[in-house]
Structure formats: structure tokens, C-alpha cells
Amino acid sequence: MCIRVYAMIKDVNEEIHIIKKGRRITAAYFIDGKCVRHGNAKCSNEDTFKFEYGSKLAFKRMWGDPDA
């Protein structure tokens, strides 16, 4: 006797937003419109603001990178 189990796979909407407000960048991960994780990076006043660097740092922090 063979029993087959079929599971319905729900199609989910996933998005990552990179948001800049002043010298702070936030990376936010959304599933079906709900923010499920986020990470921040803030540039010191003594440093030169670089959007690309801050975005990468916020993205790594969002995923829990211990080296970020």
C-alpha cells in the first residue's frame, strides 16, 4: 500500500527594502508585507557617508552576520 501526501505550497511575496534616512540606512526583509527581520547601519559624523558601504553593512546585520 502506498500513501501519498500532498502539501499545498503557498506562494509567498518576499521583498528587501534598503531605506536611507539621514546618515542611517536600514535593510528590512518583508514576507507578505510583514517585516520579519531588519538591520541598521549609522555613519559617524567624523566619517564620510557612503551609501553602498552602509547598505552592505545593514544587509549583513539583517541576516545576523557576526562580522558586521
ChimeraX attribute file (.defattr): number of C-alpha atoms within 10 A of each C-alpha:
attribute: neighborCount
match mode: 1-to-1
recipient: residues
	/A:1	3
	/A:2	4
	/A:3	5
	/A:4	6
	/A:5	6
	/A:6	6
	/A:7	6
	/A:8	6
	/A:9	6
	/A:10	6
	/A:11	7
	/A:12	9
	/A:13	10
	/A:14	12
	/A:15	13
	/A:16	14
	/A:17	13
	/A:18	18
	/A:19	14
	/A:20	16
	/A:21	8
	/A:22	9
	/A:23	15
	/A:24	17
	/A:25	24
	/A:26	22
	/A:27	24
	/A:28	21
	/A:29	20
	/A:30	15
	/A:31	13
	/A:32	11
	/A:33	11
	/A:34	12
	/A:35	14
	/A:36	11
	/A:37	15
	/A:38	20
	/A:39	19
	/A:40	20
	/A:41	22
	/A:42	17
	/A:43	16
	/A:44	10
	/A:45	8
	/A:46	6
	/A:47	7
	/A:48	9
	/A:49	15
	/A:50	10
	/A:51	15
	/A:52	9
	/A:53	13
	/A:54	22
	/A:55	22
	/A:56	16
	/A:57	21
	/A:58	25
	/A:59	25
	/A:60	19
	/A:61	20
	/A:62	20
	/A:63	15
	/A:64	13
	/A:65	11
	/A:66	7
	/A:67	7
	/A:68	13
